[in-house]
């Protein structure tokens, strides 16, 4: 199973909004420019994140995107499911039943496969629901403080280099 590139882009959007100065709106066009992705495709991703109440979108000149809740509350599972729908690895097309028509073990085999993949789905959901966006950001930055910046005029690298220089 491989997730679509939309999951990666959604994660990047969340990371950008997680570090964006809360007092400064950030437009989808700026995010699109930063990620070098199509504005129209990015808006489809943003829409999915808005519908799942992970981010909010305020239209207008003073509008923009922001997180709908704290990064400590956003589970990675929410982002994945916003983009991909519920985790379900097994397509369950009934092919085994077709292959073993009137076979004594076809139904039992399907039950075994369904149960195995269902358990795997549950393990994945449990794993992704234990981690928040804040956990990943703190681990990535090697700090308990998530940096903030104005993405309209700075980059994360610039801000982190500046903070590192101030500490030394």
Secondary structure, 3 states (H helix, E strand, C coil): CCCCHHHHHHHHHHHHHHHECCCCCECHHHHHHHHCCCHHHHHHHHHHHHHCCCEEEECCCCCEEEECCCCCCCEHHHHHHHHHCCCCCCCCCCHHHHHCCCCCCHHHHHHHHHHHHHHHHHHHHHHHHHCEHHHHHHHHHCCCCCCCECCCCCCHHHHHHHHHHHHC
